[in-house]
Amino acid sequence: MKKLYTLDHWVQFPSSEYGGLIVLIAENDQEAFEILSNSDDFCEDDYEKYGHLIMEQVVKANKFNLADDYESGIIDAFLT
């Protein structure tokens, strides 16, 4: 059964004070991590500095079971 994930996204101070919300569909935490790790929504510099925190955010994400089968992937990303 797939889940809808809502994750907090941020780039820590003093680099910036940017943040946002990422909504995605995945079967489990590992698939969510892989989707986010391979996403073009993050600039390469941010990933190198903060990529190790992705799984932490995936584990802490709000997760909602989906009744139907949807394609895995990022649904929306609001990043400031």
ZAZA-206483 format. One record per residue: residue number from 1; residue in one letter; x, y, z of N, C-alpha, C in turn. Coordinates in pm, 1 decimal, decimal comma. Example, Ala and Ser with C-alpha at 12.3 -4.5 7.8 and 13.67 -1.06 7.14 Angstrom:
% ZAZA-206483
n 1	res a	nxx 1319,0	nyy -569,0	nzz 780,0	caxx 1230,0	cayy -450,0	cazz 780,0	cxx 1320,0	cyy -330,0	czz 780,0
n 2	res s	nxx 1285,0	nyy -225,0	nzz 708,0	caxx 1367,0	cayy -106,0	cazz 714,0	cxx 1290,0	cyy 3,0	czz 787,0
This chain:
% ZAZA-206483
n 1	res m	nxx 84,0	nyy -117,1	nzz 0,0	caxx 0,0	cayy 0,0	cazz 0,0	cxx 89,4	cyy 124,7	czz 0,0
n 2	res k	nxx 61,9	nyy 216,0	nzz -89,6	caxx 141,2	cayy 338,2	cazz -98,8	cxx 89,5	cyy 442,0	czz -0,7
n 3	res k	nxx 179,8	nyy 535,0	nzz 29,6	caxx 148,6	cayy 640,3	cazz 125,8	cxx 175,0	cyy 776,9	czz 63,8
n 4	res l	nxx 102,2	nyy 875,8	nzz 112,6	caxx 126,2	cayy 1014,8	cazz 79,2	cxx 212,6	cyy 1072,0	czz 191,2
n 5	res y	nxx 328,5	nyy 1124,7	nzz 155,8	caxx 422,7	cayy 1182,7	cazz 251,3	cxx 418,8	cyy 1335,1	czz 240,5
n 6	res t	nxx 421,6	nyy 1403,4	nzz 354,3	caxx 442,6	cayy 1548,2	cazz 356,3	cxx 566,5	cyy 1573,3	czz 441,7
n 7	res l	nxx 666,5	nyy 1636,2	nzz 380,8	caxx 794,8	cayy 1657,0	cazz 447,4	cxx 829,7	cyy 1804,1	czz 454,8
n 8	res d	nxx 892,7	nyy 1841,3	nzz 565,6	caxx 950,2	cayy 1973,8	cazz 578,4	cxx 1082,1	cyy 1976,1	czz 502,0
n 9	res h	nxx 1107,4	nyy 2089,3	nzz 434,7	caxx 1235,2	cayy 2108,4	cazz 366,0	cxx 1293,6	cyy 2239,8	czz 413,9
n 10	res w	nxx 1421,0	nyy 2239,6	nzz 442,7	caxx 1484,7	cayy 2363,5	cazz 482,9	cxx 1632,4	cyy 2356,5	czz 451,1
n 11	res v	nxx 1693,2	nyy 2472,6	nzz 439,4	caxx 1837,6	cayy 2486,7	cazz 430,8	cxx 1876,7	cyy 2564,0	czz 555,7
n 12	res q	nxx 1958,2	nyy 2504,1	nzz 637,4	caxx 1986,6	cayy 2557,6	cazz 770,9	cxx 2060,8	cyy 2690,8	czz 767,8
n 13	res f	nxx 2029,8	nyy 2773,4	nzz 867,0	caxx 2100,4	cayy 2897,9	cazz 889,8	cxx 2243,2	cyy 2863,6	czz 931,6
n 14	res p	nxx 2349,5	nyy 2926,9	nzz 892,1	caxx 2355,2	cayy 3057,4	cazz 828,8	cxx 2357,6	cyy 3052,1	czz 676,4
n 15	res s	nxx 2353,1	nyy 2933,6	nzz 616,6	caxx 2353,2	cayy 2927,2	cazz 470,0	cxx 2234,3	cyy 3001,1	czz 412,8
n 16	res s	nxx 2119,5	nyy 2980,4	nzz 474,0	caxx 1998,2	cayy 3049,5	cazz 431,1	cxx 1891,1	cyy 3025,6	czz 535,8
n 17	res e	nxx 1777,2	nyy 3082,5	nzz 511,3	caxx 1661,9	cayy 3057,2	cazz 597,4	cxx 1548,5	cyy 3002,0	czz 512,8
n 18	res y	nxx 1583,9	nyy 2934,5	nzz 405,2	caxx 1484,3	cayy 2883,0	cazz 313,4	cxx 1420,4	cyy 2757,1	czz 368,4
n 19	res g	nxx 1296,2	nyy 2735,0	nzz 329,7	caxx 1224,9	cayy 2616,6	cazz 372,0	cxx 1115,1	cyy 2585,5	czz 273,7
n 20	res g	nxx 1029,0	nyy 2495,3	nzz 311,1	caxx 918,7	cayy 2460,7	cazz 224,6	cxx 854,8	cyy 2329,6	czz 264,6
n 21	res l	nxx 772,8	nyy 2281,0	nzz 175,4	caxx 697,9	cayy 2157,4	cazz 196,6	cxx 707,8	cyy 2073,2	czz 70,8
n 22	res i	nxx 734,4	nyy 1945,8	nzz 87,4	caxx 740,6	cayy 1852,0	cazz -24,8	cxx 634,6	cyy 1745,7	czz -1,5
n 23	res v	nxx 554,9	nyy 1718,4	nzz -104,2	caxx 450,2	cayy 1616,6	cazz -98,9	cxx 485,2	cyy 1511,0	czz -202,1
n 24	res l	nxx 489,6	nyy 1386,1	nzz -159,5	caxx 523,6	cayy 1278,6	cazz -252,4	cxx 448,7	cyy 1151,4	czz -218,0
n 25	res i	nxx 448,3	nyy 1059,9	nzz -313,3	caxx 388,3	cayy 927,7	cazz -295,1	cxx 500,0	cyy 824,7	czz -304,6
n 26	res a	nxx 500,2	nyy 732,3	nzz -209,0	caxx 599,4	cayy 624,6	cazz -208,9	cxx 542,2	cyy 504,1	czz -136,0
n 27	res e	nxx 601,3	nyy 389,0	nzz -165,9	caxx 557,8	cayy 264,7	cazz -102,4	cxx 608,8	cyy 253,6	czz 41,4
n 28	res n	nxx 729,7	nyy 307,7	nzz 65,2	caxx 790,6	cayy 298,8	cazz 197,5	cxx 895,2	cyy 409,2	czz 212,8
n 29	res d	nxx 956,3	nyy 416,4	nzz 330,1	caxx 1054,1	cayy 521,5	cazz 356,4	cxx 1174,3	cyy 513,0	czz 263,1
n 30	res q	nxx 1218,7	nyy 393,3	nzz 231,5	caxx 1335,1	cayy 377,3	cazz 143,3	cxx 1305,7	cyy 432,6	czz 4,0
n 31	res e	nxx 1187,2	nyy 402,8	nzz -49,6	caxx 1151,7	cayy 454,9	cazz -181,9	cxx 1138,3	cyy 607,6	czz -176,4
n 32	res a	nxx 1082,0	nyy 662,1	nzz -69,2	caxx 1070,9	cayy 807,1	cazz -53,8	cxx 1210,1	cyy 870,0	czz -52,6
n 33	res f	nxx 1302,7	nyy 810,0	nzz 19,0	caxx 1440,3	cayy 858,4	cazz 23,6	cxx 1502,5	cyy 859,3	czz -115,6
n 34	res e	nxx 1484,6	nyy 752,3	nzz -190,5	caxx 1541,8	cayy 743,2	cazz -325,1	cxx 1481,5	cyy 847,7	czz -418,4
n 35	res i	nxx 1351,5	nyy 869,7	nzz -409,0	caxx 1285,2	cayy 970,7	cazz -491,8	cxx 1343,6	cyy 1108,4	czz -462,0
n 36	res l	nxx 1357,8	nyy 1140,9	nzz -336,1	caxx 1410,9	cayy 1271,0	cazz -297,4	cxx 1558,5	cyy 1285,4	czz -332,5
n 37	res s	nxx 1634,6	nyy 1179,3	nzz -315,5	caxx 1777,7	cayy 1184,0	cazz -345,5	cxx 1804,9	cyy 1205,5	czz -494,0
n 38	res n	nxx 1714,1	nyy 1159,2	nzz -578,1	caxx 1731,6	cayy 1170,7	cazz -722,7	cxx 1657,4	cyy 1289,6	czz -782,5
n 39	res s	nxx 1598,5	nyy 1372,6	nzz -698,4	caxx 1516,2	cayy 1483,6	cazz -744,6	cxx 1599,7	cyy 1602,2	czz -790,9
n 40	res d	nxx 1553,5	nyy 1669,2	nzz -894,2	caxx 1615,9	cayy 1793,0	cazz -940,9	cxx 1567,5	cyy 1913,1	czz -862,3
n 41	res d	nxx 1476,4	nyy 1893,4	nzz -765,9	caxx 1424,3	cayy 2004,2	cazz -685,3	cxx 1527,5	cyy 2059,1	czz -587,1
n 42	res f	nxx 1634,3	nyy 1984,3	nzz -564,8	caxx 1739,5	cayy 2029,8	cazz -475,5	cxx 1859,7	cyy 2069,8	czz -559,0
n 43	res c	nxx 1921,4	nyy 2182,0	nzz -523,9	caxx 2042,8	cayy 2217,2	cazz -596,2	cxx 2155,5	cyy 2128,6	czz -544,4
n 44	res e	nxx 2252,4	nyy 2105,2	nzz -627,6	caxx 2359,7	cayy 2012,0	cazz -595,8	cxx 2435,3	cyy 2052,8	czz -468,7
n 45	res d	nxx 2457,5	nyy 2183,4	nzz -449,0	caxx 2528,8	cayy 2229,0	cazz -329,3	cxx 2452,7	cyy 2194,0	czz -202,0
n 46	res d	nxx 2320,6	nyy 2214,1	nzz -203,5	caxx 2239,9	cayy 2181,2	cazz -86,4	cxx 2245,7	cyy 2032,1	czz -57,0
n 47	res y	nxx 2238,5	nyy 1950,0	nzz -162,6	caxx 2239,7	cayy 1805,5	cazz -141,3	cxx 2371,8	cyy 1761,7	czz -78,9
n 48	res e	nxx 2482,9	nyy 1816,9	nzz -126,2	caxx 2612,9	cayy 1778,8	cazz -70,5	cxx 2623,7	cyy 1817,1	czz 76,9
n 49	res k	nxx 2565,7	nyy 1931,6	nzz 114,3	caxx 2574,2	cayy 1977,0	cazz 252,9	cxx 2473,2	cyy 1909,1	czz 343,9
n 50	res y	nxx 2351,4	nyy 1886,2	nzz 292,7	caxx 2241,3	cayy 1842,0	cazz 378,6	cxx 2177,2	cyy 1710,8	czz 336,5
n 51	res g	nxx 2230,7	nyy 1644,8	nzz 236,8	caxx 2171,1	cayy 1521,6	cazz 186,6	cxx 2157,5	cyy 1412,9	czz 291,1
n 52	res h	nxx 2247,7	nyy 1411,9	nzz 387,5	caxx 2242,7	cayy 1310,1	cazz 492,7	cxx 2121,0	cyy 1327,1	czz 583,3
n 53	res l	nxx 2054,6	nyy 1442,5	nzz 576,1	caxx 1937,3	cayy 1466,9	cazz 659,6	cxx 1806,3	cyy 1423,9	czz 592,8
n 54	res i	nxx 1813,8	nyy 1380,0	nzz 467,6	caxx 1691,4	cayy 1343,6	cazz 394,7	cxx 1617,3	cyy 1231,0	czz 465,5
n 55	res m	nxx 1686,0	nyy 1123,3	nzz 500,2	caxx 1619,0	cayy 1009,4	cazz 563,3	cxx 1557,3	cyy 1049,9	czz 696,3
n 56	res e	nxx 1623,8	nyy 1136,9	nzz 770,8	caxx 1568,0	cayy 1184,3	cazz 897,6	cxx 1433,3	cyy 1252,6	czz 873,8
n 57	res q	nxx 1424,3	nyy 1334,8	nzz 770,6	caxx 1299,5	cayy 1403,7	cazz 738,9	cxx 1193,4	cyy 1305,4	czz 688,1
n 58	res v	nxx 1235,3	nyy 1204,1	nzz 613,1	caxx 1141,3	cayy 1102,5	cazz 564,6	cxx 1079,1	cyy 1028,7	czz 682,4
n 59	res v	nxx 1160,3	nyy 989,9	nzz 778,2	caxx 1110,0	cayy 917,0	cazz 895,4	cxx 1014,1	cyy 1003,9	czz 976,0
n 60	res k	nxx 1042,5	nyy 1134,5	nzz 987,2	caxx 958,6	cayy 1225,8	cazz 1064,5	cxx 836,5	cyy 1275,8	czz 986,6
n 61	res a	nxx 827,3	nyy 1245,1	nzz 859,5	caxx 719,9	cayy 1297,6	cazz 774,4	cxx 582,7	cyy 1249,1	czz 819,7
n 62	res n	nxx 481,1	nyy 1329,7	nzz 789,3	caxx 343,2	cayy 1283,2	cazz 803,7	cxx 317,8	cyy 1184,9	czz 690,6
n 63	res k	nxx 253,2	nyy 1072,3	nzz 722,1	caxx 227,7	cayy 967,9	cazz 621,9	cxx 80,3	cyy 928,9	czz 626,5
n 64	res f	nxx 19,8	nyy 924,0	nzz 508,8	caxx -121,9	cayy 891,3	cazz 498,5	cxx -138,7	cyy 775,9	czz 399,8
n 65	res n	nxx -206,2	nyy 668,9	nzz 442,2	caxx -231,2	cayy 555,1	cazz 353,8	cxx -323,3	cyy 595,9	czz 240,1
n 66	res l	nxx -292,1	nyy 548,4	nzz 120,7	caxx -374,1	cayy 577,1	cazz 3,4	cxx -459,0	cyy 455,5	czz -30,3
n 67	res a	nxx -585,2	nyy 477,4	nzz -62,0	caxx -677,0	cayy 368,4	cazz -92,4	cxx -652,2	cyy 312,2	czz -232,3
n 68	res d	nxx -610,9	nyy 396,8	nzz -325,5	caxx -586,5	cayy 352,5	cazz -462,9	cxx -437,3	cyy 346,6	czz -489,8
n 69	res d	nxx -401,8	nyy 280,4	nzz -600,2	caxx -261,6	cayy 269,1	cazz -638,4	cxx -225,1	cyy 386,2	czz -729,2
n 70	res y	nxx -132,2	nyy 469,1	nzz -682,9	caxx -85,1	cayy 584,1	cazz -759,4	cxx 61,3	cyy 564,7	czz -793,2
n 71	res e	nxx 106,3	nyy 633,9	nzz -894,6	caxx 246,7	cayy 629,0	cazz -933,3	cxx 330,1	cyy 699,5	czz -827,4
n 72	res s	nxx 442,6	nyy 639,6	nzz -790,7	caxx 533,8	cayy 700,0	cazz -693,8	cxx 602,0	cyy 821,7	czz -755,7
n 73	res g	nxx 626,4	nyy 920,8	nzz -672,5	caxx 698,6	cayy 1038,9	cazz -718,8	cxx 657,7	cyy 1160,8	czz -639,5
n 74	res i	nxx 723,9	nyy 1271,7	nzz -670,3	caxx 693,7	cayy 1397,8	cazz -605,2	cxx 569,4	cyy 1456,3	czz -668,3
n 75	res i	nxx 471,3	nyy 1489,6	nzz -584,2	caxx 346,3	cayy 1548,7	cazz -629,8	cxx 362,2	cyy 1699,6	czz -641,4
n 76	res d	nxx 420,3	nyy 1760,4	nzz -539,2	caxx 439,6	cayy 1904,7	cazz -538,3	cxx 551,9	cyy 1938,5	czz -443,0
n 77	res a	nxx 621,5	nyy 2046,8	nzz -473,9	caxx 728,4	cayy 2095,6	cazz -386,8	cxx 717,3	cyy 2247,5	czz -382,5
n 78	res f	nxx 690,6	nyy 2300,5	nzz -264,6	caxx 688,4	cayy 2443,7	cazz -243,6	cxx 813,8	cyy 2479,1	czz -165,9
n 79	res l	nxx 910,0	nyy 2538,3	nzz -234,9	caxx 1037,5	cayy 2571,5	cazz -172,9	cxx 1061,0	cyy 2720,6	czz -186,0
n 80	res t	nxx 1098,7	nyy 2786,6	nzz -75,0	caxx 1123,0	cayy 2930,6	cazz -79,2	cxx 1271,3	cyy 2958,3	czz -87,3
